[in-house]
């Protein structure tokens, strides 16, 4: 891809994306620049990735073909107002923030700009991210293919209409936290049973990883895969019955529901 990419914000998600882009050789390191006010962070980024860095986001916004806003929602408007008169209609703007709709971005940058709202998640750090892409009306096929190639460099991606983004946040964007809690709880139980903690984390995490791959690669319904493990009168069905008794499904559904509601509230 013969394009220059600029990141405003050099946090965990931005660095995860940079790592994926470089690993896939999507662009040359010299074609990526990160702008951040934290000079210590910029030194670390330059050292880790051998890319360009700057503290001047406005200068970056002038030069980048693709501008990725990987900043926290609470400073989005500040940054957008700083660069609104610099952005042109040929650039591709990619946003990453819960609670910041396409219309919010357009209200500052203008309705003529090429904007893709996205929601990745932290497994991008290990090349297993899941990202949703929501294009605005100005995005053409070339724009969308560029955005897809960027996010596919560190995981899987799906294009969805923006009205579904709150559901994506609940089931994907925030979901790693739920899974980490599940792994931790599984490991605690194994430790209770006598397994050393370091081995307990490996067993629990690999079980989750392998199970997820079975869902993605076999195409079978999760319920069918669960049934394959549950022998009549066996240990697994005993555990499943206990999970049902203690309301595992309803607890998960409720937690994702409140996550989605919070996401909706943030856009009001």
C-alpha angles and dihedrals in degrees: 000000000000097000138110117236125206125193119200100200127030102211129131096287093046091050091047089054093047091051092051094046093050094043091054090046089232090149137000116267090242088063094061123080129179124203119201136146092224104090093188090056091049091053090052092048093048090049095046099043107019091229134133121276136190140170091217110088093176092058089048091050090057094056110033120098088200119033117196116195103207097166135120118275093242093065098036095101092047092054094041092053090050093055103029095101092047101051115094132201093252095062125092113229117201118189129198114189139110113234096023110107127197089252089053090054093043091050088066105027096035135255092265095068126104105243133175116185112207141186115198125168135226098261082080082086088073098034094262102101126143116215135185119208122203113185124200122228094273096059113110129193093271092052092048093048090052091051091047092051092052095051094039088059090075104029142315128330138194131190111229135170112261094245088071095053094098090057090049090052091052098047100032118006095055097023099094088071091057091048092049089053090050092050091048092050092048090050092048089054091049090050088051086056092053104265115138110254097240091054092042091060091050094050093046096044094046090049089055093045094048093045092051091051090052090056092048099041104037097044089218122141111262089237091056091050090049090052090053089062096044109086115190110272091358137134097263097055088049089056092044091052089053092050090051091048092053093047103248095159096047091046092053093045091050093048092052090045093057090045090055091046091052090050091052091048091054091062094054 
